[in-house]
Amino acid sequence: MAQHPRHRHTPAYYEERRLQALERARKWRLDNPKRYKELNRVCGQRWYKENKDQVCRETRARYLRLKKIVVRKYGGRCACCGVSELVFLAVDHVNNDGAKMRKEKVHGHGVALYHWLIRRGFPKDFQILCHNCNWAKAHGGCPHARPTL
């Protein structure tokens, strides 16, 4: 069945209409900032509730992707005992100044720390330790670093 000639539109016609609709929406947002903010908040909350599982999966995947990048860049294993299982590894401040840096808001922790390290080209003041060695380093020294009897 052939279309009536007046219903044939070119892609440029539809692109022009799309751009006009975007401009109308932008103008409405600028003219109604409070209403837009409220609608955006309500819709965002509703979407989050409906998609919470997906959001959690995607957030976890982003976190792990960043952690893998950082861990690989710093050698991929504990600098003390050699453990390489990702879930056991953590970023360690070589100079033991992590609390000071977080307090001074030099960097955050978790994903914020990973982003900070990546943006700064992986500074040499950091290393990867497993959680056991990291804890032991802060509480008297890691047993792997002590001389054996």
C-alpha positions in Angstrom: 0.0 0.0 0.0 1.5 3.3 -1.1 1.7 6.3 1.2 -0.2 9.4 0.4 2.3 12.0 -0.9 1.8 14.5 1.8 2.8 11.9 4.5 6.3 11.4 3.0 8.8 13.4 5.0 12.5 13.4 4.7 14.9 12.5 7.5 15.8 16.2 7.7 12.2 17.1 8.4 12.1 14.7 11.4 15.5 15.9 12.6 14.2 19.5 12.5 11.1 18.6 14.5 13.3 16.7 17.1 15.5 19.8 17.5 12.5 22.0 18.0 11.1 19.7 20.7 14.4 19.7 22.5 14.5 23.5 22.4 10.9 23.7 23.7 11.9 21.3 26.6 15.0 23.3 27.4 13.1 26.6 27.5 10.4 25.0 29.8 13.2 23.8 32.1 14.7 27.3 32.3 11.3 28.9 32.8 10.3 26.5 35.5 13.4 25.5 37.5 11.6 24.6 40.8 8.9 22.5 39.0 11.6 20.8 36.9 13.7 20.0 39.9 10.7 18.5 41.8 9.6 16.4 38.8 13.2 15.3 38.2 13.5 14.3 41.9 10.2 12.4 42.0 10.8 10.6 38.7 14.4 9.7 39.8 13.2 8.3 43.1 10.5 6.2 41.3 13.0 5.0 38.7 15.5 4.0 41.4 12.9 2.0 43.4 11.8 0.2 40.2 15.4 -0.5 39.1 17.3 -0.8 42.4 18.7 -4.3 41.6 20.0 -3.1 38.3 21.5 0.0 39.9 23.3 -2.1 42.5 24.7 -4.5 39.9 26.0 -1.6 37.7 27.5 0.2 40.7 29.3 -2.9 41.8 30.5 -3.6 38.3 31.9 0.0 38.0 33.6 -0.4 41.4 35.2 -3.7 40.5 36.3 -2.4 37.1 38.1 0.6 38.7 39.6 -1.6 41.4 41.0 -4.0 38.8 42.6 -1.1 36.9 44.2 0.2 40.1 45.4 -3.2 41.3 46.9 -4.2 37.9 48.7 -0.8 37.7 50.3 -1.4 41.1 51.5 -4.9 40.4 48.4 -7.1 40.7 49.3 -8.7 44.0 50.1 -8.0 47.7 53.5 -6.3 47.8 54.2 -8.2 51.0 53.0 -11.8 50.7 52.0 -12.0 47.0 48.3 -12.8 47.4 46.6 -12.0 44.1 42.9 -12.6 44.8 41.1 -9.3 44.1 38.7 -9.5 47.0 41.6 -9.7 49.5 43.5 -6.7 48.1 43.4 -3.0 49.2 45.3 0.2 48.4 47.9 1.1 51.0 49.6 4.4 51.6 53.3 3.6 51.7 54.0 6.5 54.1 51.1 5.6 56.4 49.5 9.0 55.8 46.1 7.8 54.6 44.1 9.1 57.5 45.9 12.5 57.2 45.2 12.7 53.5 41.5 11.7 53.9 41.1 14.3 56.8 42.6 17.0 54.6 40.3 15.9 51.8 43.2 15.2 49.5 41.3 12.1 48.4 38.4 10.0 49.6 38.2 6.2 50.0 36.8 3.4 47.8 35.8 4.5 44.3 36.8 8.1 45.1 40.3 6.9 45.9 40.5 4.8 42.7 39.4 7.8 40.6 41.9 10.0 42.4 44.8 7.5 41.7 43.8 7.2 38.0 43.5 11.0 37.5 47.0 11.5 39.0 48.7 8.8 37.0 49.1 6.3 39.8 51.5 8.0 42.3 54.3 6.0 43.7 53.2 6.7 47.3 50.7 3.8 47.1 51.0 0.1 46.9 48.7 -2.9 47.0 48.5 -5.0 50.2 46.2 -7.8 51.2 43.9 -6.9 54.0 45.9 -9.0 56.5 49.2 -7.4 55.6 47.6 -3.9 55.6 46.1 -4.5 59.1 49.4 -5.9 60.4 51.4 -3.0 59.0 49.2 -0.6 61.0 49.5 -2.7 64.1 53.2 -3.4 64.6 54.4 -4.6 61.2 53.6 -7.4 58.9 54.8 -10.8 59.9 56.0 -11.4 56.3 58.4 -8.5 56.7 59.9 -9.7 60.0 63.0 -11.8 60.0 62.3 -15.5 60.8 64.0 -17.1 63.9 
